[in-house]
Amino acid sequence: MKIYDYNGKKNICGDRIHEARRKLKLTQSDLAAKLQLAGIIIERDSVSRIELGTRFVTDYEVRELSKILKVSVSWLLGVE
C-alpha cells in the first residue's frame, strides 16, 4: 500500500478538528469517547495524531467528526 502525503501531512482536516474541539472545550479523550459512542473505535492518541496530521482520516470519520463538533464537512475540509 502506498502512503500518501499532502503538503507533508496525511490529512487536511486535523487543524480544523483541533480548532473546533477546543472551541467546544472538549479534550481529546472526550472526542474519542464521543466517536466511540457513534461506533468509531478510536483512542485518544489517534485523535492526537489526526490533529497533528500524522494519521489518515476516513470519510465516515469526517462525517461523524462534523456532527460531534457541530461543523460542516466542507468546513473541516477547508472548503468553507
Secondary structure as the mmCIF struct_conf table of DSSP 4:
data_model
#
loop_
_struct_conf.conf_type_id
_struct_conf.id
_struct_conf.beg_label_comp_id
_struct_conf.beg_label_asym_id
_struct_conf.beg_label_seq_id
_struct_conf.end_label_comp_id
_struct_conf.end_label_asym_id
_struct_conf.end_label_seq_id
STRN STRN1 TYR A 6 TYR A 6
TURN_TY1_P TURN_TY1_P1 ASN A 7 GLY A 8
STRN STRN2 LYS A 9 LYS A 9
BEND BEND1 LYS A 10 LYS A 10
BEND BEND2 ILE A 12 CYS A 13
HELX_RH_AL_P HELX_RH_AL_P1 GLY A 14 LYS A 23
TURN_TY1_P TURN_TY1_P2 LEU A 24 LYS A 25
HELX_RH_AL_P HELX_RH_AL_P2 GLN A 28 LEU A 37
TURN_TY1_P TURN_TY1_P3 ALA A 38 GLY A 39
HELX_RH_AL_P HELX_RH_AL_P3 ARG A 44 LEU A 52
TURN_TY1_P TURN_TY1_P4 GLY A 53 GLY A 53
BEND BEND3 ARG A 55 ARG A 55
HELX_RH_AL_P HELX_RH_AL_P4 ASP A 59 LEU A 69
TURN_TY1_P TURN_TY1_P5 LYS A 70 LYS A 70
HELX_RH_AL_P HELX_RH_AL_P5 VAL A 73 LEU A 76
TURN_TY1_P TURN_TY1_P6 LEU A 77 GLY A 78
#
